[in-house]
Amino acid sequence: MASTAAPGFGAQIRRSPFFDATLRWGARGFSVYNHMYIPRDFGDPVANFHALVHDAILCDVAVERQVEISGPDAARFVQMLTPRNLSRLSVGQCKYVLITGPDGGILNDPVLLRLGEERFWLSLSDSDILLWAQGLAVHAGMDVHIHEPDVSPLQLQGPKSAAVLRALFGDRLKDLKYFGLREVDLDGIPLVVSRTGWSNELGYELYLCDGSKGDALWEKIMAAGQPLGLRPGHTSAIRRIEAGMLSYRADMDMTTNPFELGLDRLVDLDMEAPFIGKAALRRIRAEGVRRRQVGLEIDGPPLPGPNTTFWQVRSDGDPVGTLTSAVHSPRLEKNIALALVGTAHAALGTRLEVAMPDGVRGASVVPKPFYDPKTDSPTGHA
């Protein structure tokens, strides 16, 4: 007989301000990200995917911890962290950035929010950038203050998310631009709302600025959104892989550089401002990379779920790379994946093999993203 025991939670792992609400609303499984529990299971992941792409879902992503950098030298310090040119980042804007180490490897890929002339947030992927930034500040000779504020984001994603936002705020946010942000108040609950998210669908992130009001905020959003089709959910591996969106520690880490991932647009080696990893990235660009990230379509029946380990990619039986993320897309009716392979094997149409736990399957290198909502059509092979 199947066990009905409730999941166990340790006191050493942090809980989000929305933790109890997610349990009430059906969260069945959690994982740990940035030293905090994150809901990963609200039932059928395919149903979660369809809710995301047809209606709207609300996700607890408080694990996206914020590093706040403030002070007279905050802008100069933030630029030191990233190879992306921030000279045109205005107050009220966000940018997707990379944080690089001395050897050009990627330490994190946060969304950067500029809340004031001297106040920034880094909305983090899974790594300890707070400690990295605080350590750099010790010897940087800059006037900055770096800490983790009481800020916990929710993601409201899907085509009906704008209608849900309107039900909550009226017309106050109707002109919020893509990658824009605004500080607002919802019945006494302080928030920063940005038009961002990890789904490649229309969506918003609501950054709660008072952790004691997490339960109230969740219930307000669900009460306003349920009549519009809103459901509790979790970030969708299916949708993000369709979009070719990267997951830190899966598709990249500190041993991966931006050029291998095709993220050249996030690197400005010609700007005058110094940043960590600049010399290394100049050398890598001059020498060229030895591997590249590619999209794969994997032969055979639908994968039972996303991969939980890295799978070896082979050519004629010889290892040539690593599959980092894989899933079956019910919309495309294909097994799709992201992989890092040697440049000699990265050309579109190249046939490869993937060593999976249940055996070896054939695969083809195809374009990314696999699905582009701007054209409302798949971009992979027919």
C-alpha positions as CSV (number, residue, x, y, z in Angstrom):
1,M,0.0,0.0,0.0
2,A,1.4,3.4,-0.9
3,S,2.6,5.6,2.0
4,T,0.5,8.6,2.9
5,A,3.1,10.2,5.2
6,A,3.5,14.0,4.9
7,P,6.8,15.3,3.5
8,G,9.3,16.1,6.2
9,F,10.9,19.5,6.6
10,G,14.1,20.3,8.5
11,A,14.5,23.5,10.6
12,Q,17.8,24.3,9.0
13,I,16.2,24.9,5.5
14,R,14.3,28.2,5.3
15,R,10.6,28.4,4.5
16,S,9.1,31.2,2.4
17,P,6.4,33.5,3.6
18,F,4.1,31.6,1.3
19,F,5.0,28.1,2.5
20,D,1.9,27.4,4.6
21,A,-0.3,28.8,1.8
22,T,1.2,26.5,-0.8
23,L,0.6,23.5,1.4
24,R,-3.0,24.5,1.8
25,W,-3.4,24.9,-1.9
26,G,-2.0,21.5,-2.8
27,A,1.8,21.5,-2.9
28,R,2.9,17.9,-2.8
29,G,6.6,18.0,-3.2
30,F,9.5,20.4,-2.6
31,S,13.1,20.8,-3.4
32,V,15.8,23.1,-1.9
33,Y,17.1,26.1,-3.8
34,N,19.2,28.9,-2.3
35,H,18.9,27.2,1.1
36,M,15.0,27.4,1.0
37,Y,12.2,25.1,0.2
38,I,10.5,25.6,-3.2
39,P,7.2,23.9,-4.2
40,R,7.9,21.6,-7.2
41,D,4.7,19.5,-7.4
42,F,1.1,20.6,-7.5
43,G,0.0,17.4,-9.3
44,D,0.2,16.6,-13.0
45,P,3.1,18.6,-14.6
46,V,1.3,18.5,-18.0
47,A,-1.8,20.0,-16.4
48,N,0.5,22.7,-14.8
49,F,2.0,23.4,-18.3
50,H,-1.5,23.8,-19.9
51,A,-2.6,26.1,-17.1
52,L,0.5,28.2,-17.7
53,V,0.1,28.5,-21.5
54,H,-3.7,28.8,-21.6
55,D,-4.6,30.6,-18.4
56,A,-2.4,31.7,-15.5
57,I,-0.5,30.1,-12.6
58,L,0.8,31.6,-9.3
59,C,4.2,30.2,-8.2
60,D,6.1,30.6,-4.9
61,V,9.6,31.7,-6.1
62,A,10.8,33.3,-2.9
63,V,13.9,31.2,-3.3
64,E,15.0,33.9,-5.8
65,R,16.7,35.7,-3.0
66,Q,17.6,39.3,-3.4
67,V,21.0,40.9,-2.9
68,E,20.5,44.6,-2.3
69,I,23.4,46.8,-3.2
70,S,23.1,50.4,-2.2
71,G,25.2,53.5,-1.5
72,P,27.1,56.2,-3.5
73,D,29.2,53.7,-5.4
74,A,26.4,51.1,-6.0
75,A,26.2,51.6,-9.7
76,R,30.0,51.2,-10.2
77,F,30.1,48.1,-7.9
78,V,27.2,46.4,-9.8
79,Q,28.9,47.0,-13.1
80,M,32.1,45.4,-11.7
81,L,30.0,42.2,-11.2
82,T,28.7,41.8,-14.7
83,P,30.0,41.9,-18.3
84,R,26.7,43.4,-19.5
85,N,26.9,47.2,-20.1
86,L,24.6,48.9,-17.6
87,S,25.3,52.5,-18.6
88,R,21.7,52.8,-20.0
89,L,19.9,51.0,-17.1
90,S,17.4,53.6,-15.7
91,V,15.6,53.6,-12.4
92,G,12.5,51.5,-12.8
93,Q,14.1,49.1,-15.3
94,C,15.3,45.5,-15.0
95,K,17.9,43.6,-17.0
96,Y,18.9,39.9,-17.3
97,V,22.6,39.8,-16.5
98,L,25.5,37.3,-16.0
99,I,27.8,37.5,-13.0
100,T,31.2,36.2,-14.0
101,G,34.3,35.0,-12.1
102,P,38.0,35.8,-12.8
103,D,38.2,33.0,-15.4
104,G,35.1,34.1,-17.2
105,G,32.9,31.4,-15.8
106,I,29.3,32.1,-14.9
107,L,28.6,32.4,-11.1
108,N,24.9,33.4,-11.5
109,D,22.4,34.7,-14.0
110,P,20.1,37.0,-12.1
111,V,17.6,39.6,-13.1
112,L,19.0,43.0,-12.0
113,L,16.4,45.6,-10.8
114,R,17.3,49.3,-10.4
115,L,15.0,50.7,-7.7
116,G,16.8,54.0,-7.3
117,E,19.9,55.9,-8.4
118,E,21.9,54.2,-5.6
119,R,19.8,51.1,-5.0
120,F,19.8,47.8,-6.9
121,W,18.6,44.2,-6.4
122,L,20.1,41.1,-7.8
123,S,17.2,38.5,-8.1
124,L,19.3,35.3,-7.8
125,S,19.5,31.9,-9.3
126,D,20.8,29.1,-7.0
127,S,24.2,30.2,-5.7
128,D,25.7,32.2,-2.8
129,I,26.2,35.6,-4.6
130,L,25.5,37.5,-1.3
131,L,28.7,36.2,0.2
132,W,30.6,36.7,-3.1
133,A,29.5,40.4,-3.3
134,Q,30.1,41.0,0.4
135,G,33.6,39.5,0.0
136,L,34.4,41.7,-3.0
137,A,33.2,44.8,-1.2
138,V,35.7,44.3,1.6
139,H,38.6,45.2,-0.7
140,A,36.8,47.1,-3.5
141,G,37.4,50.5,-1.9
142,M,33.8,51.6,-2.7
143,D,31.1,53.1,-0.5
144,V,28.4,50.4,-0.7
145,H,26.1,48.5,1.6
146,I,25.3,44.9,0.7
147,H,22.7,42.7,2.4
148,E,19.7,40.4,1.9
149,P,16.5,42.4,2.4
150,D,13.1,41.1,3.5
151,V,11.9,40.5,0.0
152,S,10.2,37.4,-1.4
153,P,8.9,37.1,-5.0
154,L,5.9,35.4,-6.4
155,Q,5.5,34.7,-10.1
156,L,2.1,35.4,-11.8
157,Q,2.5,33.9,-15.3
158,G,0.4,33.1,-18.3
159,P,-1.8,34.8,-20.9
160,K,-4.5,35.8,-18.3
161,S,-1.9,37.2,-15.8
162,A,-2.6,40.8,-17.0
163,A,-6.3,40.3,-16.2
164,V,-5.5,39.0,-12.7
165,L,-3.2,42.0,-12.1
166,R,-5.9,44.4,-13.2
167,A,-8.4,42.7,-10.8
168,L,-5.8,43.3,-8.0
169,F,-4.6,46.8,-8.9
170,G,-7.1,48.3,-11.3
171,D,-5.3,50.4,-14.0
172,R,-2.3,51.3,-11.8
173,L,0.0,48.9,-13.6
174,K,-1.6,48.7,-17.1
175,D,1.3,50.6,-18.7
176,L,4.1,48.6,-17.0
177,K,6.6,47.9,-19.8
178,Y,8.5,44.6,-20.4
179,F,11.3,44.4,-17.9
180,G,9.9,47.5,-16.1
181,L,9.3,47.7,-12.4
182,R,7.1,49.7,-10.0
183,E,6.8,50.0,-6.2
184,V,3.1,49.7,-5.2
185,D,0.9,49.0,-2.2
186,L,-1.9,46.4,-2.2
187,D,-4.2,47.0,0.8
188,G,-1.3,47.8,3.1
189,I,1.0,45.1,1.6
190,P,4.2,46.7,0.2
191,L,5.3,45.3,-3.2
192,V,7.6,45.8,-6.1
193,V,6.0,44.5,-9.3
194,S,8.0,43.8,-12.4
195,R,7.0,42.5,-15.8
196,T,9.4,39.6,-15.8
197,G,9.3,35.8,-15.2
198,W,10.8,32.4,-15.9
199,S,8.2,31.1,-18.4
200,N,8.5,33.0,-21.7
201,E,4.8,33.8,-21.4
202,L,3.2,37.1,-20.5
203,G,3.8,37.4,-16.8
204,Y,4.8,39.4,-13.7
205,E,6.8,39.0,-10.5
206,L,5.4,40.4,-7.3
207,Y,8.2,41.1,-4.8
208,L,6.7,41.0,-1.3
209,C,8.6,43.5,1.0
210,D,7.2,42.4,4.3
211,G,7.5,38.6,5.0
212,S,4.8,38.8,7.7
213,K,2.2,39.4,5.0
214,G,2.9,36.4,2.8
215,D,-0.2,34.4,3.6
216,A,-2.4,37.4,3.1
217,L,-0.9,38.3,-0.2
218,W,-1.2,34.7,-1.6
219,E,-4.9,34.5,-0.6
220,K,-5.6,38.0,-2.1
221,I,-4.1,37.0,-5.4
222,M,-5.9,33.6,-5.6
223,A,-9.2,35.2,-4.6
224,A,-8.9,37.8,-7.4
225,G,-7.6,35.3,-9.9
226,Q,-9.6,32.1,-9.5
227,P,-12.6,33.5,-11.3
228,L,-10.3,34.3,-14.2
229,G,-8.8,30.8,-14.3
230,L,-5.8,31.3,-12.0
231,R,-4.4,28.2,-10.4
232,P,-1.5,27.5,-8.0
233,G,1.4,26.0,-9.8
234,H,5.2,25.6,-10.1
235,T,7.8,26.8,-12.6
236,S,7.3,24.6,-15.7
237,A,10.3,22.6,-17.0
238,I,8.4,21.9,-20.2
239,R,7.8,25.6,-21.0
240,R,11.2,26.8,-20.1
241,I,13.0,24.1,-22.1
242,E,10.6,24.9,-25.1
243,A,11.8,28.5,-24.8
244,G,15.5,27.5,-24.5
245,M,15.6,29.3,-21.1
246,L,18.6,28.2,-19.0
247,S,18.6,26.8,-15.4
248,Y,21.7,27.6,-13.3
249,R,23.5,24.5,-12.0
250,A,21.8,22.5,-14.8
251,D,22.6,24.2,-18.1
252,M,25.5,26.4,-16.9
253,D,27.7,26.8,-13.9
254,M,31.1,28.4,-13.0
255,T,32.8,26.2,-15.6
256,T,30.6,27.5,-18.4
257,N,31.3,30.8,-20.2
258,P,28.8,33.1,-22.0
259,F,30.2,32.4,-25.5
260,E,29.5,28.6,-25.1
261,L,25.9,29.4,-24.4
262,G,25.5,31.9,-27.3
263,L,25.0,34.8,-24.8
264,D,27.4,37.1,-26.5
265,R,24.8,39.9,-26.3
266,L,25.3,40.0,-22.5
267,V,29.0,40.7,-22.8
268,D,30.5,44.1,-23.7
269,L,34.2,43.7,-23.9
270,D,34.6,47.2,-25.5
271,M,33.1,49.3,-22.7
272,E,35.6,51.2,-20.6
273,A,34.2,50.1,-17.3
274,P,36.1,47.2,-15.6
275,F,34.4,44.0,-14.6
276,I,35.5,40.7,-13.1
277,G,36.5,38.3,-15.9
278,K,37.1,40.9,-18.6
279,A,40.6,39.7,-19.5
280,A,39.6,36.1,-19.5
281,L,36.5,36.7,-21.7
282,R,38.6,38.6,-24.1
283,R,41.0,35.7,-24.4
284,I,38.1,33.2,-24.8
285,R,36.6,35.3,-27.6
286,A,39.9,35.5,-29.4
287,E,40.7,31.8,-29.1
288,G,37.2,30.6,-29.8
289,V,35.2,28.0,-27.8
290,R,35.6,24.2,-27.8
291,R,31.9,23.4,-27.1
292,R,28.5,25.0,-27.7
293,Q,25.1,24.7,-26.3
294,V,22.6,23.1,-28.8
295,G,19.0,22.0,-28.9
296,L,18.3,18.3,-29.3
297,E,15.3,16.3,-30.4
298,I,15.5,12.8,-28.9
299,D,14.1,9.8,-30.7
300,G,11.6,7.3,-29.2
301,P,8.6,7.4,-26.9
302,P,7.9,10.3,-24.6
303,L,10.3,10.8,-21.7
304,P,8.5,10.0,-18.4
305,G,9.7,13.3,-16.9
306,P,12.6,15.8,-16.8
307,N,16.1,14.3,-16.4
308,T,17.4,14.3,-12.8
309,T,21.0,13.5,-13.8
310,F,23.3,14.6,-16.6
311,W,23.2,12.3,-19.6
312,Q,26.2,11.6,-21.8
313,V,26.0,12.7,-25.4
314,R,27.9,10.5,-27.9
315,S,28.9,10.4,-31.6
316,D,29.4,6.9,-33.0
317,G,29.7,5.7,-29.4
318,D,32.4,8.3,-28.4
319,P,31.5,10.9,-25.7
320,V,31.2,14.4,-27.2
321,G,29.2,16.3,-24.6
322,T,26.6,16.4,-21.9
323,L,22.8,16.6,-22.0
324,T,21.8,19.1,-19.3
325,S,18.0,19.5,-19.5
326,A,15.4,17.2,-21.2
327,V,11.6,16.8,-21.2
328,H,8.8,15.7,-23.4
329,S,6.7,18.6,-24.8
330,P,3.0,17.7,-25.2
331,R,2.5,20.7,-27.4
332,L,5.3,19.7,-29.9
333,E,4.8,15.9,-29.3
334,K,8.6,15.6,-29.1
335,N,11.4,15.0,-26.6
336,I,13.4,18.2,-26.5
337,A,16.7,18.9,-24.7
338,L,19.5,21.3,-24.1
339,A,23.1,20.0,-24.3
340,L,26.7,21.1,-24.3
341,V,28.7,19.4,-27.1
342,G,32.0,19.8,-28.8
343,T,31.9,22.4,-31.6
344,A,32.6,19.7,-34.2
345,H,29.2,18.2,-33.4
346,A,27.1,21.4,-32.9
347,A,26.0,21.9,-36.5
348,L,22.2,21.8,-37.2
349,G,21.2,18.4,-38.4
350,T,24.0,16.5,-36.7
351,R,23.0,13.0,-35.6
352,L,24.1,12.1,-32.1
353,E,23.2,9.5,-29.4
354,V,22.1,10.1,-25.8
355,A,23.0,7.6,-23.1
356,M,19.9,7.5,-20.9
357,P,19.2,5.4,-17.8
358,D,17.0,3.0,-19.9
359,G,19.3,2.8,-22.8
360,V,20.8,4.8,-25.8
361,R,18.6,6.8,-28.1
362,G,19.3,8.7,-31.3
363,A,19.0,12.5,-31.3
364,S,19.3,15.4,-33.8
365,V,20.7,18.9,-33.3
366,V,17.9,21.4,-34.0
367,P,17.4,25.2,-33.6
368,K,16.5,26.9,-30.3
369,P,14.0,27.9,-29.1
370,F,11.9,24.9,-29.8
371,Y,8.7,27.0,-29.6
372,D,8.5,30.7,-30.3
373,P,5.3,32.4,-29.0
374,K,5.9,35.4,-31.2
375,T,5.2,33.2,-34.3
376,D,2.8,30.9,-32.4
377,S,4.6,28.0,-34.0
378,P,7.4,25.5,-33.2
379,T,10.8,26.3,-34.4
380,G,12.3,22.9,-34.3
381,H,12.2,20.3,-37.1
382,A,8.8,19.2,-38.4
